[in-house]
Every structure is written in C-alpha cells, then in structure tokens.
Amino acid sequence: MSLIAVIEEVFSRPPIPFRPEQQSLKGWITFCLRDRGFKVIYAQNADFAIESRTNGKIYFNVTEDATNLDGKVGWIVRNPDTDKITVIAPQD
C-alpha cells in the first residue's frame, strides 16, 4: 500500500472530528497523522513534512481550496461541503 493511500485511510476514520472553531486545519491534520504513528516534522517551504523510512521526507501543504495547487509538494485537501479529505501526491 502506498504512503498516500495510508494517509487517506487515516482521514477516512480520523481519531477526532475536525472542528474549525477549536483548531486549525493544519493542526488537526498533524494531530491525526501523529496519532496514527506518522513522524510529522517541521518544513521550511511547506506546512509540514512526513518522514518515511522508505520514501524519505515528503512535503505537504493543507488547504480547503483545490485550485492552482503547486505540484512540487503533496497536498491534503479538505472539501468543506462534504468534509472529505483528499491526499494528492507531489509530482516529481
């Protein structure tokens, strides 16, 4: 199973629901990933990076607007209408 598929699985059943009045989208996403054992680290040119033994560091940004996404980093996109999370892999 690819890393992107595993990340999507985290958000199909998140440990806590997203509540925008209580936390930022980035904060909620990093909490969910860390709760499931991902090593989420600081990234200077992205919202965060996920460090993987097999893939090295993969950089991600988070957004609720899936238009004009930079392909150099991965994206975790939340659709505010459906509350669905989509994970987009970086384009190498």
C-alpha positions in Angstrom: 0.0 0.0 0.0 1.4 3.4 -0.9 2.1 6.1 1.6 -0.6 8.3 0.0 -3.2 5.5 0.4 -2.2 5.0 4.0 -2.6 8.8 4.7 -6.0 8.8 3.1 -7.0 5.8 5.3 -6.2 8.0 8.4 -8.8 10.5 7.3 -11.4 8.0 6.3 -11.7 7.4 10.1 -10.0 10.2 11.9 -9.3 9.9 15.7 -11.3 13.1 16.3 -13.6 15.1 14.1 -12.4 18.4 12.6 -13.9 21.4 14.5 -12.8 24.6 12.8 -13.9 26.6 15.9 -11.4 24.7 18.0 -8.4 24.1 15.8 -6.8 25.0 12.5 -6.9 22.5 9.6 -3.2 22.1 9.7 -3.2 21.4 13.5 -6.0 18.8 13.1 -4.2 17.1 10.2 -0.9 16.9 12.0 -2.6 15.6 15.2 -4.4 12.9 13.2 -1.2 11.8 11.5 0.9 11.8 14.7 -1.9 9.9 16.5 -1.5 7.1 13.9 2.2 7.0 14.2 3.4 9.2 11.4 6.6 11.2 12.0 5.4 14.7 11.2 8.3 17.2 11.2 8.8 20.9 10.5 9.3 22.0 6.9 10.5 25.4 5.9 8.8 25.6 2.5 5.7 23.6 3.2 3.2 23.2 6.1 5.0 20.1 7.3 6.8 17.0 6.1 6.2 13.3 6.8 9.4 11.4 7.3 9.3 7.8 6.0 11.8 5.0 6.2 11.3 4.1 2.6 10.4 7.4 0.9 12.5 9.9 2.9 10.8 13.3 3.6 7.6 14.1 1.7 6.4 17.7 1.9 2.8 18.6 2.3 0.6 21.7 2.4 -3.0 21.7 3.6 -5.9 23.6 2.0 -9.7 23.8 1.5 -9.4 25.1 -2.0 -8.1 22.6 -4.6 -7.4 25.1 -7.3 -3.9 26.1 -8.5 -2.0 23.6 -6.4 1.8 23.6 -6.6 2.8 20.1 -7.8 6.2 20.3 -6.1 4.7 19.3 -2.7 1.9 17.0 -1.7 -1.5 18.4 -0.7 -4.1 17.4 1.8 -7.3 18.9 0.7 -10.4 19.1 2.8 -13.7 19.7 1.0 -15.7 21.9 3.4 -19.0 20.9 1.8 -18.6 17.2 2.2 -15.9 17.1 4.9 -14.0 14.6 2.7 -10.2 14.6 2.7 -8.2 14.0 -0.5 -4.5 13.4 -0.5 -2.6 14.5 -3.6 0.9 13.1 -4.1 3.7 15.5 -5.2 4.6 15.4 -8.9 8.2 14.6 -9.1 
